[in-house]
């Protein structure tokens, strides 16, 4: 099995599994464990005149900077604006998932959390040391401290338990996975832009002699732009790419040929065929167990994501804090785009 194909597929599954991080985990405790002497070293700064601390918690010191106290009331609106919607989503999901698992008679244990961590580690790398290093890097990037990380594992365990019985390991799904991993592929360069006019302008430049990779670096919004738009080889049935993009890739007949602009969500894409990659001769029955495991992971991930989105969409949310309300409304606008 080509290593790049496995990395690409599993990477897409991991991204979706960790998408729940973007919904946030339960917010951190209001009060840090400040040493007693630090709390009393100097009176904390008070809010500006006319803006008294709203609660006792707001009046408590959160930190000392150069010997001067910073109150939780000073941090709260900033924290709410910066990450309030994420934290609120996590709390909504956690609370509702506890109710749903209880209604279904499902008990989530420490063993379930450990299984989620094991799945995450094996997804990151087959080498245990490498997997741990990558997980540490991932947690740093996603600001997953001990509390949020454990909440993430428990949330995913609850989601997985609730959708597990809905997974269907059909012969066609296994065959599609086999084609994705072992079948023929095409490598292309990709440019994504925001509108049709920009896509047509990029295509005209390339047709006039500009190097596709240079134009991609300059105008593409895809994460492949720094590589000149070069993607790893793509299977005709690779679920990690939109069907419209795969259709465009497999409509090309000659190396160097440029596709027509293709609508992708709220933007457009153009691709250029770089090379053909032959499939290998690994038989489906020889890797059936691995294929079925990947199909199950993929379906669970999709069902988990659907359930999480449904919970958030159905939640009746009334927000009393102005900063948190602004953060929540910004998230709602982004999800409607």
C-alpha positions as CSV (number, residue, x, y, z in Angstrom):
1,X,0.0,0.0,0.0
2,X,1.5,3.3,-1.0
3,X,2.5,5.3,2.1
4,X,1.4,8.6,0.7
5,X,-2.1,7.3,0.1
6,X,-2.5,6.0,3.6
7,X,-1.2,9.2,5.1
8,X,-3.6,11.3,2.9
9,X,-6.7,9.2,3.8
10,X,-6.0,8.9,7.4
11,X,-4.9,12.5,7.6
12,X,-8.3,13.5,6.3
13,X,-10.1,11.3,8.8
14,X,-8.0,12.8,11.6
15,X,-8.8,16.3,10.5
16,X,-12.5,15.6,10.7
17,X,-12.2,13.8,14.0
18,X,-10.4,16.7,15.5
19,X,-12.9,19.1,14.0
20,X,-14.7,18.8,17.3
21,X,-11.8,20.7,18.9
22,X,-13.1,23.7,17.0
23,X,-16.4,23.4,18.8
24,X,-14.4,23.8,22.0
25,X,-14.1,22.0,25.3
26,X,-15.5,23.1,28.7
27,X,-14.1,26.4,29.7
28,X,-11.3,26.6,32.2
29,X,-12.0,27.3,35.8
30,X,-12.6,30.9,36.7
31,X,-9.9,31.0,39.3
32,X,-6.3,29.9,38.9
33,X,-4.3,28.4,41.8
34,X,-2.4,31.6,42.7
35,X,-0.1,31.3,45.7
36,X,-1.6,33.1,48.7
37,X,1.3,35.5,48.9
38,X,0.9,36.4,45.3
39,X,-2.8,37.3,45.8
40,X,-2.0,39.6,48.7
41,X,1.2,41.1,47.4
42,X,-0.5,44.2,46.0
43,X,-4.1,45.3,45.5
44,X,-5.4,44.4,42.1
45,X,-6.2,47.0,39.5
46,X,-9.8,48.1,39.7
47,X,-12.1,48.5,36.7
48,X,-12.5,52.0,35.3
49,X,-14.8,54.3,37.1
50,X,-18.4,53.5,36.5
51,X,-17.6,49.8,35.7
52,X,-17.7,47.9,39.0
53,X,-16.8,44.3,39.0
54,X,-20.0,42.4,38.0
55,X,-19.4,39.4,40.3
56,X,-17.2,38.3,43.1
57,X,-15.3,36.2,40.6
58,X,-14.7,39.2,38.4
59,X,-13.2,41.0,41.4
60,X,-10.7,38.1,42.0
61,X,-7.1,38.5,40.8
62,X,-6.2,36.2,37.8
63,X,-2.5,37.2,37.6
64,X,0.2,39.5,38.6
65,X,2.1,41.5,36.0
66,X,5.1,43.4,37.4
67,X,3.6,43.2,40.8
68,X,0.2,44.6,39.7
69,X,-2.9,42.5,39.8
70,X,-5.1,41.7,36.8
71,X,-8.7,40.9,37.6
72,X,-10.8,38.2,36.1
73,X,-13.3,40.9,35.2
74,X,-10.7,42.5,33.0
75,X,-9.9,39.3,31.2
76,X,-13.5,37.9,30.9
77,X,-14.7,40.1,28.0
78,X,-11.4,39.6,26.1
79,X,-11.6,35.8,26.6
80,X,-15.3,35.8,25.6
81,X,-14.6,37.6,22.4
82,X,-11.5,35.5,21.6
83,X,-12.8,32.0,22.3
84,X,-16.2,32.3,23.9
85,X,-18.2,30.7,21.1
86,X,-15.8,27.8,21.0
87,X,-16.0,27.2,24.7
88,X,-19.8,27.5,24.6
89,X,-20.1,25.0,21.8
90,X,-18.0,22.5,23.8
91,X,-20.2,22.9,26.9
92,X,-23.4,22.5,24.8
93,X,-22.1,19.4,23.2
94,X,-20.8,17.9,26.4
95,X,-24.0,18.5,28.3
96,X,-26.3,17.2,25.5
97,X,-24.1,14.1,24.8
98,X,-24.2,13.2,28.5
99,X,-28.0,13.3,28.3
100,X,-28.1,11.3,25.0
101,X,-25.8,8.6,26.3
102,X,-27.7,8.3,29.5
103,X,-31.0,8.0,27.6
104,X,-29.4,5.2,25.5
105,X,-28.1,3.4,28.5
106,X,-24.5,4.0,27.4
107,X,-21.8,4.2,30.0
108,X,-18.6,6.0,29.0
109,X,-15.6,4.9,31.1
110,X,-11.9,5.7,31.4
111,X,-11.3,2.7,29.1
112,X,-13.4,4.5,26.3
113,X,-11.3,7.6,26.7
114,X,-8.1,5.5,26.6
115,X,-9.4,3.9,23.4
116,X,-9.9,7.3,21.8
117,X,-6.4,8.3,22.6
118,X,-5.0,5.1,21.2
119,X,-7.0,5.6,18.0
120,X,-5.6,9.1,17.8
121,X,-2.0,8.0,18.3
122,X,-2.2,5.2,15.8
123,X,-3.7,7.6,13.3
124,X,-0.9,10.0,13.7
125,X,1.9,7.5,13.2
126,X,2.7,3.8,13.3
127,X,5.8,4.6,15.4
128,X,4.8,5.2,19.0
129,X,7.5,7.8,19.7
130,X,6.6,9.8,16.6
131,X,2.9,9.6,17.4
132,X,3.5,11.0,20.9
133,X,5.6,13.8,19.4
134,X,3.0,14.7,16.8
135,X,0.2,14.6,19.4
136,X,2.2,17.0,21.6
137,X,2.5,19.3,18.6
138,X,-1.2,19.0,17.8
139,X,-2.2,19.8,21.4
140,X,0.0,22.9,21.4
141,X,-1.5,24.1,18.1
142,X,-5.0,23.5,19.3
143,X,-4.5,24.9,22.8
144,X,-5.5,21.5,24.3
145,X,-4.5,21.6,27.9
146,X,-5.1,18.6,30.2
147,X,-8.8,19.5,30.9
148,X,-9.8,20.3,27.3
149,X,-7.9,17.3,25.9
150,X,-9.6,14.9,28.3
151,X,-13.0,16.5,27.4
152,X,-12.2,16.0,23.8
153,X,-11.5,12.3,24.3
154,X,-14.7,11.8,26.3
155,X,-16.8,13.8,23.8
156,X,-15.5,11.7,20.9
157,X,-16.1,8.6,22.9
158,X,-19.7,9.6,23.5
159,X,-20.2,10.5,19.9
160,X,-18.7,7.3,18.6
161,X,-20.8,5.2,21.0
162,X,-24.0,6.9,19.8
163,X,-23.4,6.4,16.1
164,X,-21.5,3.0,16.1
165,X,-24.6,0.9,15.3
166,X,-25.4,3.1,12.3
167,X,-22.2,2.2,10.4
168,X,-22.8,0.0,7.4
169,X,-19.8,-2.0,6.0
170,X,-21.1,-2.5,2.5
171,X,-19.2,-4.3,-0.2
172,X,-19.2,-1.2,-2.4
173,X,-17.8,1.0,0.4
174,X,-14.9,-1.5,0.9
175,X,-14.3,-1.7,-2.8
176,X,-14.2,2.1,-3.0
177,X,-11.7,2.3,-0.2
178,X,-9.6,-0.3,-2.0
179,X,-9.6,1.8,-5.1
180,X,-8.7,4.9,-3.1
181,X,-5.7,3.2,-1.7
182,X,-4.6,0.7,-4.3
183,X,-6.1,2.0,-7.6
184,X,-4.6,4.3,-10.2
185,X,-4.1,8.0,-9.3
186,X,-3.4,11.3,-10.9
187,X,-1.1,14.0,-9.6
188,X,-2.2,17.6,-10.4
189,X,-1.5,21.2,-9.5
190,X,-4.4,23.1,-8.0
191,X,-5.4,26.7,-7.8
192,X,-8.5,27.8,-5.8
193,X,-9.8,31.4,-5.8
194,X,-12.9,33.2,-4.6
195,X,-14.8,33.8,-7.9
196,X,-15.1,32.8,-11.5
197,X,-13.4,35.9,-12.8
198,X,-10.3,35.2,-10.8
199,X,-10.2,31.6,-11.9
200,X,-10.5,32.6,-15.6
201,X,-7.8,35.2,-15.2
202,X,-5.5,32.6,-13.7
203,X,-6.2,30.2,-16.5
204,X,-5.6,32.9,-19.1
205,X,-2.2,33.7,-17.6
206,X,-1.2,30.0,-17.6
207,X,-2.5,29.4,-21.2
208,X,-0.4,32.4,-22.2
209,X,2.8,30.8,-20.9
210,X,3.0,31.5,-17.1
211,X,4.0,28.5,-15.0
212,X,1.1,27.1,-13.1
213,X,3.1,26.8,-9.9
214,X,4.1,30.5,-9.9
215,X,0.4,31.5,-10.4
216,X,-0.6,29.2,-7.6
217,X,1.9,30.7,-5.2
218,X,0.6,34.1,-6.1
219,X,-3.2,33.7,-6.1
220,X,-4.3,30.3,-4.8
221,X,-6.2,30.2,-1.5
222,X,-5.5,26.4,-1.0
223,X,-3.0,25.2,1.5
224,X,-1.0,23.7,-1.4
225,X,-0.2,27.2,-2.7
226,X,3.3,27.3,-1.1
227,X,4.1,24.1,-3.1
228,X,3.0,25.7,-6.3
229,X,-0.4,24.0,-5.9
230,X,1.1,20.5,-6.2
231,X,-1.1,17.8,-4.6
232,X,-0.3,14.2,-3.7
233,X,-1.7,11.7,-6.2
234,X,-5.5,11.6,-6.1
235,X,-7.7,8.5,-6.7
236,X,-10.9,8.8,-8.7
237,X,-12.8,7.8,-5.6
238,X,-10.7,9.5,-2.9
239,X,-13.4,10.8,-0.4
240,X,-11.0,13.4,1.0
241,X,-11.5,15.5,-2.2
242,X,-14.8,17.0,-3.4
243,X,-16.5,14.9,-6.1
244,X,-16.5,18.0,-8.4
245,X,-12.8,18.3,-8.1
246,X,-12.2,14.6,-8.7
247,X,-14.4,14.8,-11.8
248,X,-12.3,17.7,-13.1
249,X,-9.1,15.9,-12.5
250,X,-10.2,12.7,-14.2
251,X,-11.7,14.6,-17.2
252,X,-8.2,15.6,-18.3
253,X,-6.6,13.5,-21.1
254,X,-3.1,14.9,-21.6
255,X,-0.2,15.8,-19.3
256,X,-0.1,19.5,-18.9
257,X,-3.8,20.0,-19.8
258,X,-5.7,22.6,-17.8
259,X,-9.2,22.1,-16.6
260,X,-12.1,24.5,-16.9
261,X,-12.9,26.5,-13.8
262,X,-14.8,24.2,-11.4
263,X,-17.3,25.5,-8.8
264,X,-16.2,24.3,-5.3
265,X,-18.4,25.5,-2.5
266,X,-18.2,29.3,-2.5
267,X,-15.1,29.4,-4.8
268,X,-13.6,28.1,-8.0
269,X,-10.7,25.7,-8.8
270,X,-8.6,25.0,-11.8
271,X,-6.2,22.0,-12.0
272,X,-3.4,20.9,-14.3
273,X,-2.5,17.3,-14.9
274,X,1.1,16.6,-13.9
275,X,1.4,12.8,-14.1
276,X,-0.4,9.5,-14.1
277,X,0.4,7.0,-11.2
278,X,-0.3,3.3,-11.8
279,X,-2.2,1.3,-9.2
280,X,-0.5,-1.5,-7.4
281,X,-1.5,-5.2,-7.6
282,X,-2.6,-5.6,-3.9
283,X,-5.8,-7.7,-3.9
284,X,-8.8,-6.5,-2.0
285,X,-9.0,-9.8,0.0
286,X,-5.4,-9.5,1.1
287,X,-6.1,-6.2,2.9
288,X,-9.8,-6.6,3.6
289,X,-9.4,-6.2,7.4
290,X,-7.6,-2.9,7.1
291,X,-10.0,-1.6,4.5
292,X,-13.0,-2.5,6.7
293,X,-11.4,-0.7,9.6
294,X,-10.8,2.4,7.5
295,X,-14.4,2.3,6.2
296,X,-15.7,2.1,9.7
297,X,-13.6,5.0,10.9
298,X,-14.7,7.1,7.9
299,X,-18.4,6.4,8.5
300,X,-18.1,6.9,12.2
301,X,-16.4,10.3,11.6
302,X,-19.1,11.5,9.2
303,X,-21.9,10.4,11.6
304,X,-20.2,11.9,14.6
305,X,-19.8,15.2,12.7
306,X,-23.5,15.1,11.7
307,X,-24.6,14.4,15.2
308,X,-22.5,17.2,16.7
309,X,-23.7,19.7,14.2
310,X,-27.3,18.7,14.8
311,X,-26.9,19.2,18.5
312,X,-25.5,22.7,18.1
313,X,-28.2,23.6,15.5
314,X,-31.0,22.4,17.8
315,X,-29.7,24.1,20.9
316,X,-31.9,27.0,22.2
317,X,-29.2,29.4,23.2
318,X,-29.8,32.7,25.2
319,X,-26.7,34.7,26.0
320,X,-26.6,37.4,28.6
321,X,-23.0,38.5,28.2
322,X,-22.4,41.0,25.5
323,X,-18.9,39.8,24.6
324,X,-19.9,36.2,24.5
325,X,-23.0,37.1,22.4
326,X,-20.8,38.8,19.8
327,X,-18.5,35.8,19.6
328,X,-21.4,33.5,19.2
329,X,-22.9,35.6,16.4
330,X,-19.6,35.7,14.6
331,X,-19.4,31.9,14.7
332,X,-23.0,31.6,13.4
333,X,-22.2,33.9,10.5
334,X,-19.2,31.8,9.5
335,X,-21.1,28.6,9.6
336,X,-23.8,30.0,7.3
337,X,-21.3,31.0,4.6
